[in-house]
Amino acid sequence: MKLKIRGVQSRRMALHDATEYLSSLHPESDEIIVFPEKFITEKINSSNLDTILNSIRFNNTVILGSLSYMDRFLFNRSFIIRNRKIIGWQDKINLYRAEAAKYTPGNELKIFDMGNYRAGILVCYDLDFPDYPRMLFRDHCDVIFNPSLIRKDFHREWHLYVKTRSLENRIPVISINSISDDFMGDSIIAYPHREEGGVRLDIVQDKKDDIVYTLDTDAYATSREERLREEKIMLEHIRNIVQ
């Protein structure tokens, strides 16, 4: 299965500007569109979420970055949209520093069955913790979307996390950052694929423009299943060592 990804490295913007920006986009029909974390700076509720949805003129699958979304409590929530309708969402679980004073953490890690592939969303800091990608890996996830908001001074560490999570789980990670001045884009896609003798990791980066790449899930599905079998052997070894 081929998945064409377009990571939109948008600036952070107010709701009115964001709806104008969304209405101006005309992606290719087969592209999966991914936005950064908190690319809309205002708090969103069900009413102005409808305004956002109505501004989208295309039927593509969209990972709407993440939004500061009020649902009784304030969540850092990433919506997944198809045909201009919400089909699910993932709340950020591990809140970063000052976020914990404002937001309610998510309490569920979801996987989305998209028909021909299975997707997971880890919002920014959640990718730092290996157990979350590993849970998605164990549920035969095909791609991890990672809407992010990473300050420019921490790009090296962020890229290391993306590469490591992709390679250790044999799953592509699409991590998209804002190009606003404090963050400076530099989005990254890490894509594992099988070659004779082992697994290679392709890296695609861009400082400021949309980042576009086509993944072939067949290129890493076998490696992922092999790693699942290897993990079972490893866990058995650990049990024997502990005993």
C-alpha positions in Angstrom: 0.0 0.0 0.0 1.4 3.4 -1.0 0.8 6.3 1.3 1.6 9.8 0.0 2.3 12.2 2.9 2.3 16.0 2.8 3.6 17.6 6.0 2.5 21.2 6.0 5.0 23.3 8.0 2.6 26.1 8.7 3.2 29.1 10.9 1.2 29.4 14.1 -1.9 31.5 13.4 -5.1 32.8 14.8 -8.3 30.9 14.0 -9.5 33.4 11.4 -6.2 33.3 9.6 -6.1 29.5 9.8 -9.5 29.1 8.2 -8.5 31.3 5.3 -5.2 29.4 5.0 -7.0 26.0 5.0 -9.5 27.2 2.4 -6.6 28.2 0.1 -5.0 24.7 0.1 -5.5 22.4 -2.9 -3.5 19.2 -2.3 -3.4 16.3 -4.6 -6.3 14.0 -4.0 -4.3 11.0 -2.7 -2.2 13.0 -0.2 -2.4 12.5 3.6 -2.1 16.0 5.0 -0.3 16.5 8.4 -0.2 19.8 10.4 2.0 20.8 13.4 1.0 20.7 17.0 -1.0 23.8 18.1 -0.8 25.5 14.8 -3.9 27.4 15.7 -3.1 29.6 18.7 -6.7 30.1 20.1 -8.7 27.7 22.2 -11.2 25.7 20.1 -14.6 24.4 21.0 -17.3 22.4 19.1 -18.6 25.5 17.4 -15.4 26.9 16.0 -14.3 23.4 15.2 -17.2 23.3 12.7 -15.8 26.6 11.3 -12.5 24.9 10.7 -14.1 21.8 9.1 -16.2 24.1 6.8 -13.1 25.9 5.6 -11.5 22.7 4.3 -12.2 22.3 0.6 -10.7 18.9 0.0 -11.6 15.3 0.9 -8.2 14.1 1.8 -7.3 12.4 5.1 -6.0 15.2 7.4 -4.1 14.9 10.7 -5.2 18.3 12.0 -2.0 18.9 13.9 -3.3 19.4 17.4 -5.7 21.9 18.9 -6.2 23.4 22.3 -9.7 21.8 22.5 -12.3 22.5 25.2 -14.4 19.4 25.9 -15.5 20.1 29.4 -11.8 20.2 30.1 -9.0 21.5 28.0 -7.1 18.9 25.9 -4.2 19.0 23.5 -6.2 17.0 20.9 -5.2 15.8 17.4 -8.2 15.2 15.1 -8.1 12.9 12.2 -10.4 14.0 9.3 -11.6 12.3 6.2 -14.0 13.7 3.6 -14.2 16.8 5.8 -15.6 14.8 8.7 -14.0 13.9 12.0 -13.4 10.1 12.2 -11.4 10.2 15.5 -9.0 12.0 17.8 -6.0 11.4 20.0 -5.3 13.4 23.1 -1.7 14.2 24.2 -1.0 11.9 27.1 2.3 13.2 28.6 2.0 17.0 29.0 5.2 18.9 28.7 6.2 21.1 31.7 3.8 24.1 31.9 1.1 22.3 29.8 0.2 20.2 32.9 -1.1 23.4 34.6 -3.5 24.1 31.7 -4.4 20.8 30.0 -6.0 17.5 31.0 -3.9 14.5 29.9 -5.3 11.9 27.6 -5.9 8.4 29.1 -6.1 6.3 26.0 -3.8 5.4 23.1 -5.8 4.8 20.0 -5.2 3.1 16.7 -7.2 4.1 13.6 -8.2 1.6 11.0 -8.1 3.5 7.8 -9.1 0.6 5.6 -5.9 -0.2 3.8 -3.6 0.8 6.7 -3.5 1.3 10.4 -2.4 4.7 11.9 -1.4 6.0 15.3 -1.0 9.6 16.5 1.5 10.6 19.1 1.3 14.3 19.9 4.8 15.8 20.2 6.3 14.8 23.6 4.5 11.5 23.6 7.0 10.2 21.1 9.8 10.6 23.7 8.5 7.7 25.6 9.2 4.3 24.0 6.2 2.5 25.4 3.7 4.4 23.3 5.2 3.6 19.9 5.8 0.0 21.1 2.1 -0.3 22.0 1.2 0.8 18.5 3.8 -1.5 17.0 2.3 -4.5 18.9 -1.1 -3.6 17.4 0.4 -3.8 13.8 0.4 -0.1 13.2 1.5 1.0 9.7 2.4 4.6 10.3 2.8 7.0 13.3 1.9 10.7 12.9 3.7 13.0 15.3 2.4 16.6 15.1 5.1 18.6 16.9 6.1 22.0 18.2 9.8 21.8 18.8 11.9 24.8 19.6 14.9 25.3 17.3 17.5 24.6 20.1 16.2 21.1 20.5 16.0 19.9 16.9 18.9 17.5 17.2 17.4 15.6 20.2 13.9 15.6 18.5 15.3 14.1 15.3 17.1 11.4 17.3 13.8 10.4 19.0 12.0 10.2 15.6 14.8 8.1 14.0 15.0 5.8 17.0 11.3 5.1 17.4 11.0 4.4 13.7 14.0 2.0 13.5 13.3 0.1 16.7 9.6 -0.5 15.8 10.0 -0.8 12.0 7.3 1.9 11.5 7.6 5.2 9.7 7.3 8.3 11.9 6.0 11.5 10.3 6.9 14.5 12.6 5.8 17.9 11.5 6.9 21.2 13.1 5.8 24.8 12.7 8.0 27.3 10.8 7.2 30.1 13.2 10.4 31.9 14.5 10.8 30.0 17.8 10.5 26.6 16.0 11.9 27.0 12.5 10.4 23.9 10.9 13.0 21.3 10.1 10.3 18.6 9.9 11.4 15.0 9.5 10.1 11.7 8.1 11.9 8.5 9.1 11.0 5.5 6.9 12.4 2.0 7.6 12.5 -0.4 4.7 14.0 -3.8 4.2 17.1 -4.4 2.1 19.1 -7.5 1.5 20.9 -8.2 4.8 18.9 -5.9 7.0 16.8 -2.8 7.5 17.7 0.7 6.2 16.3 4.0 7.5 15.5 6.7 5.0 15.4 10.2 6.3 13.6 13.1 4.7 13.9 16.6 6.1 13.0 20.2 5.1 13.6 23.4 6.9 10.6 25.4 5.7 8.6 24.0 2.8 6.0 21.3 2.7 7.6 17.9 3.2 6.3 15.4 0.7 7.1 11.7 0.6 5.5 8.4 -0.5 5.7 5.4 1.8 5.3 1.8 0.7 3.9 -0.2 3.6 4.9 -3.5 1.9 8.6 -2.4 2.2 8.6 -2.7 6.0 5.6 -4.9 6.9 7.7 -8.1 6.9 10.4 -6.5 9.0 7.8 -5.3 11.5 6.4 -8.8 11.9 9.9 -10.2 12.2 10.6 -7.7 15.0 7.4 -8.7 16.7 8.6 -12.4 16.7 12.0 -11.2 18.0 10.4 -9.3 20.8 8.5 -12.4 22.0 11.9 -14.3 22.1 13.5 -11.4 24.0 10.7 -11.3 26.5 11.1 -15.0 27.1 14.8 -14.5 27.7 14.1 -11.7 30.2 11.7 -14.0 32.1 14.4 -16.7 32.2 17.0 -14.2 33.4 14.7 -12.8 36.2 13.9 -16.4 37.3 
